[in-house]
Amino acid sequence: MSRARLPSWEVSDAFWERVEPLIPQRPGRVGRRKYRRKPGAGRKPMESRTAFSAIVYVLRTGCQWKALPKERFGSASAIHQRFLEWEKAGFFRSLWQAGLAEYDDMEGIAWRWQSVDGALVKAPLAQESVGPNPTDRGKKWEQADAAGRRPWRPAVDHRHRGQSS
């Protein structure tokens, strides 16, 4: 029996079962008043799985929050708000730690020896392919002196011409 492979931005049922216990509870209302939603009144809160699926979609595809498919995930601002709540509560850190622990059990991580490699250098042919940096336009040290202008600066920067002394 062959299973169909899900796209990388889809959250499978098996993955959701491992993620769901880590999701923090939403904070209640602050103050003495308790809010009770009347039947049929107001919008129901977004389900955590929908919000998590949307966050995974943003992280895997690289799309902007406002570019989320509204018909599939709902309000992009509500999803972003949930992302901020979960980030503040430490959900993503605990998810990362749980993932590392699971991978360590499956494959084993050499915790004693770790190596990080990287290079931050300018692309060797970048200047020829893209041209000069547009933010460098109009720099004084690169401009030639205008014809007929004096090459020195006056001793007084500003004169008040509108006032009579």
Secondary structure as UniProt FT lines:
FT   TURN            8..9
FT   HELIX           13..19
FT   HELIX           20..22
FT   TURN            39..40
FT   HELIX           48..61
FT   HELIX           65..67
FT   HELIX           70..73
FT   HELIX           76..89
FT   HELIX           91..106
FT   TURN            124..125
FT   HELIX           126..130
FT   HELIX           134..136
FT   TURN            137..138
FT   HELIX           140..142
FT   TURN            147..148
//
